[in-house]
Amino acid sequence: MLDKIFGICAAIAEGTTEVAAAAGGEVVPELEPGQIALQYLFTFAPIILIFVIFWFMMIRPQRKKDKQVKEMLNNLKAGDRICTIGGIYGTITGLKDDHVTLSVGRDNMSMVVARWAIRGVEEVMVENDAQDLN
């Protein structure tokens, strides 16, 4: 039964028909082309199934996440409150192609970080100018 599942039967059938006929034993019938194709399909079906599962559980969600991060980095603007991958919170004061200038701390110290090093934009609303976020 296992040899049929793994598609070995088709390969063995060609060689065993001559041997069985010469020995006077039972002759194994030849497989039709449709049956051979079906055996190959059953042989490769688990591999295809594993690839499909990997696609929907690993590759597709990662691509969605990468797309969201890219969109977030492209939509940065001055005044946004951000957090870097190093855990530094600051407010964007300037943007260039590949780096961002931040205002950090109570003294509004200026800091330059790479654009790719921004983890996310914080959703903090300032109610009045007297409230200091840094």
N, CA, C and O atoms as a MOPAC input file, in Angstrom:
PM7 MOZYME 1SCF
protein

 N      0.81400 1    -1.18100 1     0.00000 1
 C      0.00000 1     0.00000 1     0.00000 1
 C      0.87300 1     1.26600 1     0.00000 1
 O      0.56600 1     2.22900 1    -0.70300 1
 N      1.95100 1     1.26400 1     0.78200 1
 C      2.81900 1     2.43200 1     0.83200 1
 C      3.49300 1     2.71500 1    -0.49500 1
 O      3.71500 1     3.87100 1    -0.85500 1
 N      3.82600 1     1.63200 1    -1.24000 1
 C      4.47300 1     1.87600 1    -2.52400 1
 C      3.52700 1     2.56800 1    -3.49900 1
 O      3.98300 1     3.32600 1    -4.35500 1
 N      2.23900 1     2.32900 1    -3.39500 1
 C      1.27600 1     3.01100 1    -4.25300 1
 C      1.13500 1     4.46600 1    -3.84300 1
 O      1.03300 1     5.34400 1    -4.70000 1
 N      1.12700 1     4.73200 1    -2.54700 1
 C      0.97500 1     6.09900 1    -2.06100 1
 C      2.15500 1     6.96100 1    -2.49100 1
 O      1.95400 1     8.10000 1    -2.91000 1
 N      3.34100 1     6.46600 1    -2.40100 1
 C      4.51600 1     7.25600 1    -2.71500 1
 C      4.90400 1     7.21200 1    -4.18900 1
 O      5.92500 1     7.78500 1    -4.56700 1
 N      4.12800 1     6.55700 1    -5.01400 1
 C      4.36600 1     6.59100 1    -6.44300 1
 C      5.44700 1     5.64700 1    -6.93000 1
 O      5.94300 1     5.81100 1    -8.04400 1
 N      5.82300 1     4.67400 1    -6.13500 1
 C      6.87300 1     3.74000 1    -6.52800 1
 C      6.31000 1     2.66300 1    -7.43700 1
 O      7.04500 1     2.06100 1    -8.22000 1
 N      5.02700 1     2.42100 1    -7.33800 1
 C      4.39100 1     1.34200 1    -8.09600 1
 C      4.57200 1     1.52300 1    -9.59600 1
 O      4.80100 1     0.54800 1   -10.31100 1
 N      4.47300 1     2.75300 1   -10.08300 1
 C      4.60300 1     2.99400 1   -11.52400 1
 C      6.01400 1     2.67700 1   -12.00800 1
 O      6.19300 1     2.12600 1   -13.09400 1
 N      7.00400 1     3.02100 1   -11.20900 1
 C      8.38700 1     2.76700 1   -11.61300 1
 C      8.71100 1     1.27900 1   -11.56000 1
 O      9.45600 1     0.77900 1   -12.40300 1
 N      8.16900 1     0.57800 1   -10.59600 1
 C      8.45400 1    -0.84500 1   -10.44200 1
 C      7.66700 1    -1.67300 1   -11.45500 1
 O      8.12800 1    -2.73300 1   -11.87900 1
 N      6.47200 1    -1.19200 1   -11.85000 1
 C      5.59200 1    -1.96300 1   -12.72200 1
 C      6.24800 1    -2.28400 1   -14.05600 1
 O      6.03800 1    -3.37100 1   -14.59500 1
 N      7.02500 1    -1.38100 1   -14.59000 1
 C      7.67200 1    -1.63000 1   -15.87500 1
 C      8.68100 1    -2.76600 1   -15.78600 1
 O      8.74600 1    -3.61400 1   -16.67600 1
 N      9.44900 1    -2.78400 1   -14.73700 1
 C     10.48100 1    -3.80600 1   -14.59700 1
 C      9.94000 1    -5.15300 1   -14.16000 1
 O     10.50900 1    -6.18700 1   -14.50900 1
 N      8.86500 1    -5.16300 1   -13.41300 1
 C      8.35600 1    -6.42700 1   -12.87700 1
 C      7.49500 1    -7.18600 1   -13.88000 1
 O      7.30800 1    -8.39200 1   -13.71900 1
 N      6.96800 1    -6.53300 1   -14.90100 1
 C      6.12300 1    -7.26200 1   -15.85200 1
 C      6.93200 1    -8.29000 1   -16.62100 1
 O      6.47000 1    -9.40600 1   -16.85800 1
 N      8.15500 1    -7.90600 1   -17.01500 1
 C      8.97700 1    -8.86900 1   -17.74700 1
 C      9.45300 1    -9.99400 1   -16.83100 1
 O      9.48800 1   -11.16100 1   -17.22400 1
 N      9.81800 1    -9.61900 1   -15.59800 1
 C     10.32000 1   -10.62300 1   -14.65000 1
 C      9.20300 1   -11.58500 1   -14.28000 1
 O      9.42600 1   -12.79500 1   -14.23400 1
 N      8.00600 1   -11.07300 1   -14.01600 1
 C      6.88700 1   -11.92800 1   -13.62800 1
 C      6.46400 1   -12.82300 1   -14.78600 1
 O      6.12400 1   -13.98700 1   -14.57200 1
 N      6.47900 1   -12.30200 1   -15.99800 1
 C      6.08800 1   -13.10900 1   -17.14800 1
 C      7.11200 1   -14.19300 1   -17.40700 1
 O      6.73900 1   -15.31300 1   -17.75800 1
 N      8.38900 1   -13.89700 1   -17.24400 1
 C      9.43700 1   -14.88700 1   -17.46800 1
 C      9.40200 1   -15.96200 1   -16.38700 1
 O      9.70000 1   -17.12500 1   -16.66000 1
 N      9.05000 1   -15.59200 1   -15.19100 1
 C      9.01500 1   -16.54700 1   -14.09300 1
 C      7.70600 1   -17.33700 1   -14.07600 1
 O      7.57700 1   -18.29400 1   -13.31300 1
 N      6.75500 1   -16.95600 1   -14.88800 1
 C      5.48500 1   -17.67600 1   -14.93200 1
 C      4.54500 1   -17.23600 1   -13.84400 1
 O      3.54600 1   -17.90700 1   -13.58300 1
 N      4.83600 1   -16.13100 1   -13.20500 1
 C      3.99100 1   -15.64200 1   -12.11800 1
 C      2.89600 1   -14.73800 1   -12.63600 1
 O      2.60100 1   -14.69800 1   -13.83000 1
 N      2.31300 1   -14.02700 1   -11.72200 1
 C      1.21500 1   -13.13100 1   -12.05800 1
 C      1.76700 1   -11.88300 1   -12.73500 1
 O      2.77200 1   -11.33000 1   -12.28900 1
 N      1.13500 1   -11.44600 1   -13.78400 1
 C      1.56600 1   -10.26200 1   -14.53000 1
 C      0.89400 1    -9.03700 1   -13.93500 1
 O     -0.32000 1    -9.01800 1   -13.73600 1
 N      1.69700 1    -8.00900 1   -13.65100 1
 C      1.18300 1    -6.75900 1   -13.11100 1
 C      0.63800 1    -5.94200 1   -14.27200 1
 O      1.35600 1    -5.73400 1   -15.25000 1
 N     -0.58000 1    -5.48100 1   -14.20500 1
 C     -1.14400 1    -4.71600 1   -15.31900 1
 C     -0.44600 1    -3.36400 1   -15.47200 1
 O     -0.01300 1    -2.75800 1   -14.49300 1
 N     -0.34600 1    -2.91100 1   -16.71300 1
 C      0.24500 1    -1.60300 1   -17.00800 1
 C     -0.71500 1    -0.50500 1   -16.53800 1
 O     -1.93400 1    -0.66400 1   -16.59400 1
 N     -0.15600 1     0.58500 1   -16.08500 1
 C     -0.97300 1     1.71400 1   -15.63500 1
 C     -1.26600 1     2.63500 1   -16.81100 1
 O     -0.42700 1     2.82300 1   -17.69100 1
 N     -2.44500 1     3.19800 1   -16.81600 1
 C     -2.81600 1     4.15300 1   -17.84700 1
 C     -2.15600 1     5.49000 1   -17.55200 1
 O     -1.79500 1     5.75600 1   -16.40600 1
 N     -1.99100 1     6.33800 1   -18.56400 1
 C     -1.36800 1     7.65200 1   -18.34000 1
 C     -2.10600 1     8.49600 1   -17.31200 1
 O     -1.46800 1     9.23300 1   -16.56000 1
 N     -3.43100 1     8.40900 1   -17.25800 1
 C     -4.19300 1     9.16100 1   -16.26200 1
 C     -3.90400 1     8.70100 1   -14.85100 1
 O     -3.86900 1     9.50700 1   -13.92100 1
 N     -3.69800 1     7.40900 1   -14.68900 1
 C     -3.39000 1     6.87100 1   -13.36500 1
 C     -1.98700 1     7.28300 1   -12.92400 1
 O     -1.76000 1     7.56300 1   -11.74700 1
 N     -1.05900 1     7.31900 1   -13.85900 1
 C      0.30800 1     7.74400 1   -13.52100 1
 C      0.30000 1     9.20300 1   -13.09400 1
 O      0.95400 1     9.57100 1   -12.11800 1
 N     -0.44400 1    10.04200 1   -13.82500 1
 C     -0.53200 1    11.46100 1   -13.45900 1
 C     -1.16600 1    11.61700 1   -12.08600 1
 O     -0.74500 1    12.46300 1   -11.29600 1
 N     -2.16400 1    10.81500 1   -11.80400 1
 C     -2.81800 1    10.86900 1   -10.50300 1
 C     -1.86000 1    10.45000 1    -9.39100 1
 O     -1.87800 1    11.03100 1    -8.30600 1
 N     -1.02500 1     9.44600 1    -9.65400 1
 C     -0.03100 1     9.03300 1    -8.65600 1
 C      0.97700 1    10.14800 1    -8.39100 1
 O      1.35800 1    10.38200 1    -7.24500 1
 N      1.40600 1    10.83200 1    -9.44400 1
 C      2.33200 1    11.95200 1    -9.24700 1
 C      1.67500 1    13.07800 1    -8.46600 1
 O      2.32100 1    13.72800 1    -7.64400 1
 N      0.40000 1    13.30900 1    -8.72000 1
 C     -0.31900 1    14.33700 1    -7.97400 1
 C     -0.35700 1    13.98500 1    -6.49200 1
 O     -0.09600 1    14.83900 1    -5.64500 1
 N     -0.68400 1    12.71800 1    -6.17300 1
 C     -0.70300 1    12.30700 1    -4.77500 1
 C      0.68900 1    12.31700 1    -4.15100 1
 O      0.82700 1    12.47700 1    -2.93800 1
 N      1.71500 1    12.14900 1    -4.97300 1
 C      3.08100 1    12.19200 1    -4.46700 1
 C      3.47000 1    13.60600 1    -4.05200 1
 O      4.07200 1    13.80400 1    -2.99700 1
 N      3.12600 1    14.58900 1    -4.88600 1
 C      3.54500 1    15.96100 1    -4.62400 1
 C      2.51800 1    16.77400 1    -3.85300 1
 O      2.80000 1    17.91400 1    -3.48400 1
 N      1.34500 1    16.22900 1    -3.60100 1
 C      0.30000 1    16.95500 1    -2.87900 1
 C      0.73700 1    17.38700 1    -1.47600 1
 O      0.45600 1    18.52400 1    -1.09900 1
 N      1.40500 1    16.54700 1    -0.68500 1
 C      1.83300 1    17.01600 1     0.64400 1
 C      2.82600 1    18.18100 1     0.57900 1
 O      2.77300 1    19.09000 1     1.40700 1
 N      3.71500 1    18.15500 1    -0.38900 1
 C      4.68900 1    19.23900 1    -0.52300 1
 C      3.97600 1    20.53400 1    -0.89500 1
 O      4.27800 1    21.59300 1    -0.34400 1
 N      3.03400 1    20.45300 1    -1.82500 1
 C      2.27100 1    21.62600 1    -2.22800 1
 C      1.43800 1    22.14100 1    -1.05900 1
 O      1.34600 1    23.35000 1    -0.84700 1
 N      0.83600 1    21.24000 1    -0.30800 1
 C      0.03000 1    21.62500 1     0.85100 1
 C      0.88000 1    22.34000 1     1.90500 1
 O      0.44400 1    23.34200 1     2.47100 1
 N      2.06600 1    21.84600 1     2.16600 1
 C      2.96500 1    22.49300 1     3.13000 1
 C      3.32600 1    23.89000 1     2.66500 1
 O      3.33900 1    24.82200 1     3.47000 1
 N      3.62200 1    24.05800 1     1.37500 1
 C      3.95100 1    25.37800 1     0.84700 1
 C      2.77000 1    26.34100 1     0.99700 1
 O      2.96400 1    27.50000 1     1.36100 1
 N      1.56200 1    25.87800 1     0.72400 1
 C      0.37700 1    26.72900 1     0.84900 1
 C      0.17300 1    27.14500 1     2.30200 1
 O     -0.14500 1    28.30200 1     2.57800 1
 N      0.35400 1    26.21700 1     3.22400 1
 C      0.21000 1    26.54300 1     4.64400 1
 C      1.26800 1    27.55800 1     5.06900 1
 O      0.94600 1    28.51500 1     5.77300 1
 N      2.52200 1    27.37100 1     4.65800 1
 C      3.57300 1    28.34300 1     4.96600 1
 C      3.23400 1    29.70900 1     4.39500 1
 O      3.46600 1    30.72600 1     5.04900 1
 N      2.69300 1    29.74800 1     3.19400 1
 C      2.36400 1    31.02000 1     2.55100 1
 C      1.33900 1    31.78600 1     3.38100 1
 O      1.52000 1    32.97400 1     3.65100 1
 N      0.26100 1    31.10800 1     3.78900 1
 C     -0.80200 1    31.80000 1     4.50500 1
 C     -0.49200 1    32.05400 1     5.97600 1
 O     -1.08500 1    32.94800 1     6.57900 1
 N      0.42400 1    31.28700 1     6.56800 1
 C      0.71500 1    31.47800 1     7.98300 1
 C      1.97700 1    32.28700 1     8.24900 1
 O      2.11200 1    32.86000 1     9.33000 1
 N      2.90500 1    32.35100 1     7.29700 1
 C      4.16700 1    33.03700 1     7.55800 1
 C      4.47400 1    34.14200 1     6.55000 1
 O      4.72800 1    35.27800 1     6.94900 1
 N      4.45700 1    33.84400 1     5.29000 1
 C      4.91800 1    34.79400 1     4.27900 1
 C      3.91400 1    35.92900 1     4.08400 1
 O      4.30200 1    37.09800 1     4.07900 1
 N      2.64900 1    35.60800 1     3.92600 1
 C      1.63600 1    36.62500 1     3.66100 1
 C      1.49400 1    37.62300 1     4.81500 1
 O      1.47100 1    38.82500 1     4.55300 1
 N      1.39700 1    37.18700 1     6.08300 1
 C      1.30800 1    38.17100 1     7.17700 1
 C      2.55400 1    39.04700 1     7.28800 1
 O      2.45200 1    40.22900 1     7.61900 1
 N      3.73600 1    38.47400 1     7.01400 1
 C      4.95200 1    39.28100 1     7.09000 1
 C      4.96000 1    40.35000 1     6.00600 1
 O      5.39500 1    41.47500 1     6.25300 1
 N      4.49200 1    40.02000 1     4.82600 1
 C      4.42200 1    41.02200 1     3.74700 1
 C      3.44000 1    42.13000 1     4.09100 1
 O      3.69500 1    43.29600 1     3.79000 1
 N      2.31700 1    41.78300 1     4.71700 1
 C      1.36000 1    42.80300 1     5.13700 1
 C      1.98400 1    43.73100 1     6.17200 1
 O      1.81600 1    44.94800 1     6.10100 1
 N      2.70200 1    43.15900 1     7.12800 1
 C      3.34400 1    43.95700 1     8.16400 1
 C      4.41000 1    44.86700 1     7.56500 1
 O      4.50600 1    46.03500 1     7.94300 1
 N      5.21200 1    44.35000 1     6.63800 1
 C      6.23900 1    45.16500 1     5.98300 1
 C      5.61300 1    46.31900 1     5.21000 1
 O      6.15100 1    47.42600 1     5.19700 1
 N      4.48300 1    46.06400 1     4.57000 1
 C      3.78800 1    47.10500 1     3.81700 1
 C      3.28800 1    48.20000 1     4.75500 1
 O      3.37700 1    49.38200 1     4.42300 1
 N      2.75900 1    47.82100 1     5.93000 1
 C      2.27400 1    48.79700 1     6.89400 1
 C      3.41200 1    49.64500 1     7.44400 1
 O      3.25700 1    50.85400 1     7.61500 1
 N      4.56100 1    49.01900 1     7.72500 1
 C      5.71600 1    49.76400 1     8.24400 1
 C      6.22200 1    50.74600 1     7.20100 1
 O      6.54100 1    51.89000 1     7.52700 1
 N      6.30000 1    50.30900 1     5.94900 1
 C      6.75800 1    51.18600 1     4.87800 1
 C      5.81700 1    52.38100 1     4.70900 1
 O      6.26200 1    53.51200 1     4.51400 1
 N      4.51900 1    52.11700 1     4.78700 1
 C      3.53300 1    53.18900 1     4.68300 1
 C      3.66500 1    54.16600 1     5.84600 1
 O      3.57300 1    55.37900 1     5.65400 1
 N      3.88100 1    53.63800 1     7.06300 1
 C      4.04000 1    54.48900 1     8.23600 1
 C      5.27200 1    55.37700 1     8.10000 1
 O      5.22000 1    56.56200 1     8.42900 1
 N      6.38600 1    54.81100 1     7.61400 1
 C      7.61100 1    55.59600 1     7.45900 1
 C      7.47000 1    56.66300 1     6.38000 1
 O      8.05700 1    57.73900 1     6.49700 1
 N      6.70300 1    56.38300 1     5.33400 1
 C      6.48800 1    57.37100 1     4.27200 1
 C      5.54200 1    58.48900 1     4.69500 1
 O      5.58100 1    59.57400 1     4.11500 1
 N      4.69100 1    58.24800 1     5.69300 1
 C      3.71200 1    59.24200 1     6.13700 1
 C      4.18000 1    60.04800 1     7.34400 1
 O      3.37100 1    60.75900 1     7.94000 1
 N      5.44900 1    59.96600 1     7.72400 1
 C      5.94700 1    60.75400 1     8.84600 1
 C      5.93200 1    62.23200 1     8.48900 1
 O      6.15800 1    62.61400 1     7.34100 1
 N      5.66100 1    63.06100 1     9.50400 1
 C      5.68100 1    64.50300 1     9.28900 1
 C      6.18700 1    65.17800 1    10.55600 1
 O      6.20200 1    64.57800 1    11.63100 1
 N      6.59400 1    66.41100 1    10.41800 1
 C      7.09100 1    67.17300 1    11.56100 1
 C      5.97400 1    67.31500 1    12.58700 1
 O      4.82200 1    67.58100 1    12.24300 1
 N      6.33800 1    67.13000 1    13.85500 1
 C      5.37100 1    67.22400 1    14.93900 1
 C      4.87600 1    65.87700 1    15.42500 1
 O      4.25100 1    65.80600 1    16.48300 1
 N      5.13700 1    64.79700 1    14.68200 1
 C      4.72500 1    63.46000 1    15.11500 1
 C      5.56600 1    63.02000 1    16.30800 1
 O      6.77500 1    63.25100 1    16.34600 1
 N      4.93000 1    62.39600 1    17.26400 1
 C      5.61800 1    61.82200 1    18.42400 1
 C      5.92500 1    60.37600 1    18.06300 1
 O      5.01200 1    59.61300 1    17.74800 1
 N      7.20600 1    59.98500 1    18.10500 1
 C      7.61300 1    58.64800 1    17.65900 1
 C      8.41600 1    57.93400 1    18.74000 1
 O      8.86600 1    58.53600 1    19.71500 1
 N      8.58000 1    56.63300 1    18.53200 1
 C      9.44300 1    55.80600 1    19.36700 1
 C     10.40800 1    55.08900 1    18.43500 1
 O      9.99100 1    54.53500 1    17.41700 1
 N     11.69000 1    55.09200 1    18.77200 1
 C     12.68300 1    54.41500 1    17.94800 1
 C     12.80900 1    52.95900 1    18.39200 1
 O     12.27200 1    52.56800 1    19.42900 1
 N     13.52000 1    52.16700 1    17.59900 1
 C     13.70800 1    50.76400 1    17.96700 1
 C     14.60600 1    50.62400 1    19.19100 1
 O     14.65200 1    49.56200 1    19.81100 1
 N     15.30800 1    51.67500 1    19.53500 1
 C     16.14100 1    51.66500 1    20.73800 1
 C     15.38300 1    52.10400 1    21.97800 1
 O     15.93900 1    52.08700 1    23.07600 1
 N     14.11100 1    52.50000 1    21.82300 1
 C     13.28900 1    52.89000 1    22.96300 1
 C     13.33100 1    54.37200 1    23.27900 1
 O     12.90000 1    54.77600 1    24.35900 1
 N     13.82900 1    55.18200 1    22.38400 1
 C     13.89600 1    56.62900 1    22.60000 1
 C     12.62600 1    57.26800 1    22.06000 1
 O     12.25500 1    57.06800 1    20.90300 1
 N     11.96000 1    58.04700 1    22.92400 1
 C     10.76200 1    58.76500 1    22.51400 1
 C     11.15000 1    60.19000 1    22.17500 1
 O     11.96900 1    60.79500 1    22.86500 1
 N     10.56800 1    60.72500 1    21.12000 1
 C     10.86000 1    62.08800 1    20.73200 1
 C      9.82100 1    62.62000 1    19.76800 1
 O      8.92300 1    61.90500 1    19.32400 1
 N      9.97300 1    63.91100 1    19.45600 1
 C      9.08000 1    64.57400 1    18.51700 1
 C      9.87600 1    64.94500 1    17.27800 1
 O     10.97900 1    65.48200 1    17.38700 1
 N      9.33500 1    64.66900 1    16.11400 1
 C     10.04100 1    64.95200 1    14.86300 1
 C     10.06800 1    66.45800 1    14.63600 1
 O      9.03600 1    67.12800 1    14.67100 1
 N     11.29100 1    66.98400 1    14.39800 1
 C     11.43200 1    68.40200 1    14.07100 1
 C     11.87100 1    68.59900 1    12.62700 1
 O     11.66800 1    69.67500 1    12.06600 1
 N     12.46400 1    67.59100 1    12.02000 1
 C     12.88800 1    67.71700 1    10.63400 1
 C     12.99600 1    66.36200 1     9.96300 1
 O     13.30300 1    65.35900 1    10.60800 1
 N     12.74000 1    66.34200 1     8.66100 1
 C     12.80300 1    65.11000 1     7.88000 1
 C     13.72000 1    65.30800 1     6.68300 1
 O     13.68400 1    66.35000 1     6.02800 1
 N     14.52800 1    64.31800 1     6.40900 1
 C     15.31900 1    64.27800 1     5.18100 1
 C     15.06400 1    62.92900 1     4.52800 1
 O     14.21700 1    62.17300 1     5.00500 1
 N     15.76200 1    62.61000 1     3.46400 1
 C     15.50400 1    61.36900 1     2.73100 1
 C     15.63000 1    60.13200 1     3.60000 1
 O     14.70400 1    59.32500 1     3.67700 1
 N     16.78200 1    59.97900 1     4.26100 1
 C     17.01400 1    58.74200 1     5.00000 1
 C     17.24800 1    58.94800 1     6.49300 1
 O     17.55400 1    57.98500 1     7.19700 1
 N     17.11300 1    60.18700 1     7.00100 1
 C     17.24200 1    60.38500 1     8.43900 1
 C     16.23300 1    61.42700 1     8.93100 1
 O     15.69700 1    62.22500 1     8.16200 1
 N     15.99900 1    61.38300 1    10.25400 1
 C     14.98500 1    62.20700 1    10.89800 1
 C     15.63700 1    62.92700 1    12.07400 1
 O     16.42600 1    62.33100 1    12.80700 1
 N     15.31100 1    64.19500 1    12.25400 1
 C     15.80300 1    64.95600 1    13.39600 1
 C     14.70900 1    64.97000 1    14.45800 1
 O     13.56100 1    65.31700 1    14.18000 1
 N     15.08300 1    64.58800 1    15.68000 1
 C     14.13600 1    64.49200 1    16.78700 1
 C     14.45100 1    65.52000 1    17.85200 1
 O     15.60100 1    65.92200 1    18.02400 1
 N     13.42800 1    65.93900 1    18.55900 1
 C     13.57300 1    66.75200 1    19.75300 1
 C     13.31500 1    65.80900 1    20.92000 1
 O     12.23000 1    65.23900 1    21.04200 1
 N     14.34100 1    65.64600 1    21.79300 1
 C     14.27300 1    64.63600 1    22.84900 1
 C     14.55300 1    65.27900 1    24.19800 1
 O     15.42900 1    66.13700 1    24.30800 1
 N     13.82000 1    64.87100 1    25.21800 1
 C     14.07700 1    65.29400 1    26.59000 1
 C     13.45900 1    66.63700 1    26.92700 1
 O     12.86200 1    67.29900 1    26.07800 1
 N     13.61700 1    67.02600 1    28.19200 1
 C     13.05100 1    68.28800 1    28.66500 1
 C     13.77100 1    69.49400 1    28.07000 1
 O     13.17200 1    70.56000 1    27.92300 1
 N     15.02700 1    69.34000 1    27.73200 1
 C     15.79900 1    70.44600 1    27.16400 1
 C     15.64800 1    70.53500 1    25.65500 1
 O     16.30300 1    71.36100 1    25.01900 1
 N     14.78800 1    69.69100 1    25.06400 1
 C     14.58600 1    69.63300 1    23.62100 1
 C     15.90500 1    69.45800 1    22.87800 1
 O     16.19100 1    70.15100 1    21.90200 1
 N     16.68700 1    68.52400 1    23.36400 1
 C     17.95500 1    68.20800 1    22.72500 1
 C     17.68600 1    67.62300 1    21.34200 1
 O     16.77000 1    66.81900 1    21.17300 1
 N     18.46900 1    68.02000 1    20.37000 1
 C     18.29000 1    67.54900 1    19.00200 1
 C     19.05300 1    66.24500 1    18.80400 1
 O     20.18500 1    66.09500 1    19.26400 1
 N     18.41000 1    65.30300 1    18.10700 1
 C     19.01700 1    63.99900 1    17.86200 1
 C     18.66200 1    63.57900 1    16.44000 1
 O     17.53000 1    63.76900 1    15.99500 1
 N     19.62700 1    63.01000 1    15.73300 1
 C     19.39100 1    62.54200 1    14.37600 1
 C     19.41200 1    61.01500 1    14.38700 1
 O     20.35400 1    60.40000 1    14.88700 1
 N     18.36500 1    60.41600 1    13.83200 1
 C     18.27700 1    58.95800 1    13.74900 1
 C     17.92200 1    58.57400 1    12.31600 1
 O     17.38600 1    59.38000 1    11.55600 1
 N     18.22600 1    57.34700 1    11.96900 1
 C     17.87000 1    56.83100 1    10.65100 1
 C     16.35900 1    56.63200 1    10.58300 1
 O     15.72100 1    56.28300 1    11.57600 1
 N     15.80600 1    56.85400 1     9.41500 1
 C     14.36300 1    56.70400 1     9.22900 1
 C     13.90800 1    55.26600 1     9.50600 1
 O     12.83700 1    55.05400 1    10.07500 1
 N     14.72900 1    54.26900 1     9.10100 1
 C     14.34700 1    52.86900 1     9.30800 1
 C     14.35900 1    52.47500 1    10.78000 1
 O     13.82400 1    51.42800 1    11.14300 1
 N     14.97300 1    53.31500 1    11.64300 1
 C     15.07100 1    52.99200 1    13.06900 1
 C     13.84200 1    53.43600 1    13.85700 1
 O     13.83100 1    53.32700 1    15.08300 1
 N     12.82200 1    53.92700 1    13.19000 1
 C     11.59800 1    54.34900 1    13.87200 1
 C     10.65200 1    53.15700 1    13.97600 1
 O     10.27400 1    52.56000 1    12.96900 1
 N     10.28100 1    52.82600 1    15.19400 1
 C      9.39400 1    51.68700 1    15.43900 1
 C      7.95500 1    52.04200 1    15.14800 1
 O      7.24300 1    51.27800 1    14.49700 1
 N      7.51600 1    53.20800 1    15.63100 1
 C      6.11700 1    53.55300 1    15.42600 1
 C      5.81700 1    54.97400 1    15.83600 1
 O      6.61100 1    55.62300 1    16.51700 1
 N      4.66900 1    55.44700 1    15.41600 1
 C      4.18400 1    56.77700 1    15.75900 1
 C      3.24800 1    56.61800 1    16.94700 1
 O      2.33300 1    55.79400 1    16.92700 1
 N      3.48700 1    57.41400 1    17.97600 1
 C      2.66100 1    57.36400 1    19.18300 1
 C      1.41900 1    58.21700 1    18.98000 1
 O      1.48500 1    59.30100 1    18.40100 1
 N      0.30100 1    57.72400 1    19.45400 1
 C     -0.97200 1    58.44400 1    19.33400 1
 C     -1.21400 1    59.23600 1    20.61900 1
 O     -2.06000 1    58.86100 1    21.43100 1
 N     -0.46700 1    60.34000 1    20.80300 1
 C     -0.58500 1    61.17700 1    21.99400 1
 C     -1.16900 1    62.51600 1    21.56800 1
 O     -0.66000 1    63.16500 1    20.65500 1
 N     -2.23200 1    62.91900 1    22.23100 1
 C     -2.86500 1    64.19700 1    21.92700 1
 C     -2.44400 1    65.21200 1    22.98500 1
 O     -2.52500 1    64.93200 1    24.18100 1
 N     -2.00100 1    66.37400 1    22.55700 1
 C     -1.62300 1    67.44300 1    23.47200 1
 C     -2.83600 1    68.34000 1    23.64200 1
 O     -3.35300 1    68.90200 1    22.67600 1
 N     -3.29000 1    68.46600 1    24.90600 1
 C     -4.48800 1    69.27800 1    25.15500 1
 C     -4.17400 1    70.75800 1    25.27100 1
 O     -4.97400 1    71.60100 1    24.86700 1
 N     -3.01500 1    71.07500 1    25.81900 1
 C     -2.63500 1    72.49400 1    25.90700 1
 C     -1.11900 1    72.60300 1    25.75400 1
 O     -0.39900 1    71.60900 1    25.85000 1
 N     -0.65300 1    73.81600 1    25.51600 1
 C      0.77100 1    74.02800 1    25.28100 1
 C      1.58800 1    73.88900 1    26.57500 1
 O      2.79600 1    73.66200 1    26.50500 1
 N      0.97200 1    74.01500 1    27.72700 1
 C      1.71100 1    73.91800 1    28.97700 1
 C      2.09700 1    72.47700 1    29.30500 1
 O      3.02200 1    72.23900 1    30.08100 1
 N      1.40700 1    71.54900 1    28.73100 1
 C      1.72500 1    70.13400 1    28.99200 1
 C      2.96200 1    69.76400 1    28.18700 1
 O      2.99200 1    69.92900 1    26.96800 1
 N      3.97200 1    69.26900 1    28.86900 1
 C      5.23300 1    68.93400 1    28.21700 1
 C      5.32900 1    67.43000 1    28.04200 1
 O      5.25600 1    66.68500 1    29.02000 1
 N      5.49300 1    66.97600 1    26.80700 1
 C      5.57800 1    65.54100 1    26.54500 1
 C      6.99400 1    65.01900 1    26.63500 1
 O      7.18100 1    63.81700 1    26.82600 1
 N      7.98000 1    65.85100 1    26.51000 1
 C      9.37000 1    65.39100 1    26.51700 1
 C      9.83700 1    65.17500 1    27.86200 1
 O     10.98700 1    64.78500 1    28.06200 1

